[in-house]
Amino acid sequence: MSDIIVIGGGPSGITAAIKAKNKNNNVILLEKNSSPLKKLLLTGNGKCNYFNEVFSTKNYHSNNIDIVNKIISDKNLNSVKDFFDELGVIPKIKNGYYYPFSNQAITIKNVLLHEAESKGIEIICNSEVLDIEKKDKFIIKCFDKEYTCDKLIVSMGSKAYPKTGSDGLGYSLLEKLGHSIIKPLPALVQLTSDFKYLKEIDGVRTDVYMELFEDNKYLDSEVGELQFTNYGISGICTFNLSNYVTRGLDEGRKEVIKINLVPFIETLITPWLDNYSKKNSNKNLTELLEGFLNYKLVNMLIKVSDLKGNSYYKDLTNEEKLRLCHNLRSLEIPITGTKSYDSAQICNGGIPLSEINYQTMESNIIEGLYIIGELLDMNGNCGGYNLTTCWISGLLAGKDIGEDND
Ligand SMILES: Cc1cc2nc3c(=O)[nH]c(=O)nc-3n(C[C@H](O)[C@H](O)[C@H](O)COP(=O)(O)OP(=O)(O)OC[C@H]3O[C@@H](n4cnc5c(N)ncnc54)[C@H](O)[C@@H]3O)c2cc1C
């Protein structure tokens, strides 16, 4: 009988444990919380966007995107679908985004725990691992107990959202075992700004096209809903761009978001506005802009363009018209930082993919050690991409162990 230990009962760890268990091994999962899968319950606003079948490297961030490409293969994506099919989860699928049909994250938690229990996996909660040593076997040290095992799966999560249990200790324990770490930074997170008018537009949600410029060079763009807050910007588009911003700011680059507040205007904006103002010639500037923008944005735009709300568009100088059009089309929001790990959905960075075997998730540095889930430098955008990598890496590691001496 071989002994397998999994540290961390998140989505990746539970999946790996389920797949690793066979009749010739003992699988123990150590979880520091009183119950596993605490973070999973928060995902997708409690509905759990657990998978995305539409893979594009554009949705991932890593220092080794070639390996991401190999890990998120069609074969591995299909194995996730098969896994949930076997667990009896009926999905609700919208544009490739998977949710449980129940619309409840707890459905996914319950099926996983039920499967783990029925396979005879021992889940030991309230067991915080403090240290790992590798001699002949792995020695896992908790506060009042030590465990030994032949194979070890580390699935302790990142530093994001520490109140769910993942506080970043996994990185230091793996570093001690010889792995290197690409500095983890908060990602899928709100961005802060010193834009002067934020307090006035706090709470406004609006559909935009937004572009990220790093050191004045275009980097990426997003289309969707943006939320202005009193500290900066939020919303899914912001979260996705935060994956670049967090690294750029940490490495001293200048990050600016340019917002097109009128994405519905498909032609050049100046003739469009000339034409629109002629049709609405009895309206002053405030009244004119309120025809298509939130009133808080109108007041901010008039101020940021240095105009007067009671003036008329036809009376503006060419320079004033250009200023207004520029701010409508390309409002500049300088980014000063990100919110902290406490509100970040994931971490950007982690264990370099070059240090693991991408087919099995086994460490290239220590035999018998497997690293999975968000600990890896393989970070996705919003849309189920992060859980997708957790299931895939968990399945790969578990399968490698489970089929070893079956
Ligand atoms: C609010 C929020 C919403 C999200 N929504 C989505 C979504 O809809 N779709 C999506 O794809 N992704 C989403 N994510 C991201 C996704 O939840 C994570 O990427 C995923 O949970 C990571 O799984 P993991 O198994 O690597 O780690 P985790 O889920 O963080 O699990 C790690 C486990 O290890 C345990 N642990 C840590 N240290 C120790 C220790 N020393 N000893 C013992 N146990 C330990 C922790 O308690 C925890 O249970 C969301 C994240 C958040 C915070």
The ligand as a Gaussian input file, in Angstrom:
#p B3LYP/6-31G(d) Opt

LIG

0 1
 C      -14.788000      35.649000      -5.099000
 C      -14.182000      34.680000      -6.099000
 C      -14.926000      34.309000      -7.205000
 C      -14.369000      33.425000      -8.157000
 N      -15.141000      33.022000      -9.197000
 C      -14.628000      32.141000     -10.112000
 C      -15.434000      31.621000     -11.159000
 O      -16.655000      31.886000     -11.246000
 N      -14.841000      30.778000     -12.054000
 C      -13.522000      30.414000     -11.954000
 O      -13.036000      29.677000     -12.815000
 N      -12.749000      30.846000     -10.934000
 C      -13.274000      31.680000     -10.001000
 N      -12.493000      32.086000      -8.947000
 C      -11.110000      31.563000      -8.822000
 C      -11.127000      30.128000      -8.246000
 O      -11.996000      30.071000      -7.140000
 C       -9.728000      29.722000      -7.819000
 O       -8.861000      29.837000      -8.926000
 C       -9.708000      28.273000      -7.300000
 O      -10.526000      28.139000      -6.151000
 C       -8.296000      27.829000      -6.951000
 O       -8.370000      26.490000      -6.536000
 P       -7.162000      25.796000      -5.751000
 O       -7.591000      24.402000      -5.526000
 O       -5.902000      26.040000      -6.449000
 O       -7.066000      26.620000      -4.384000
 P       -8.145000      27.078000      -3.291000
 O       -9.534000      27.018000      -3.807000
 O       -7.667000      28.375000      -2.772000
 O       -7.990000      25.945000      -2.191000
 C       -6.808000      25.807000      -1.453000
 C       -7.142000      25.032000      -0.190000
 O       -5.941000      24.769000       0.512000
 C       -6.169000      24.981000       1.906000
 N       -4.898000      25.309000       2.559000
 C       -4.136000      26.402000       2.377000
 N       -3.059000      26.376000       3.171000
 C       -3.137000      25.215000       3.879000
 C       -2.327000      24.635000       4.877000
 N       -1.215000      25.232000       5.342000
 N       -2.694000      23.430000       5.400000
 C       -3.835000      22.806000       4.965000
 N       -4.653000      23.345000       4.039000
 C       -4.308000      24.538000       3.489000
 C       -7.136000      26.137000       1.931000
 O       -7.841000      26.247000       3.151000
 C       -8.044000      25.814000       0.757000
 O       -9.132000      25.010000       1.132000
 C      -13.028000      32.939000      -7.983000
 C      -12.309000      33.324000      -6.845000
 C      -12.884000      34.170000      -5.911000
 C      -12.082000      34.550000      -4.676000

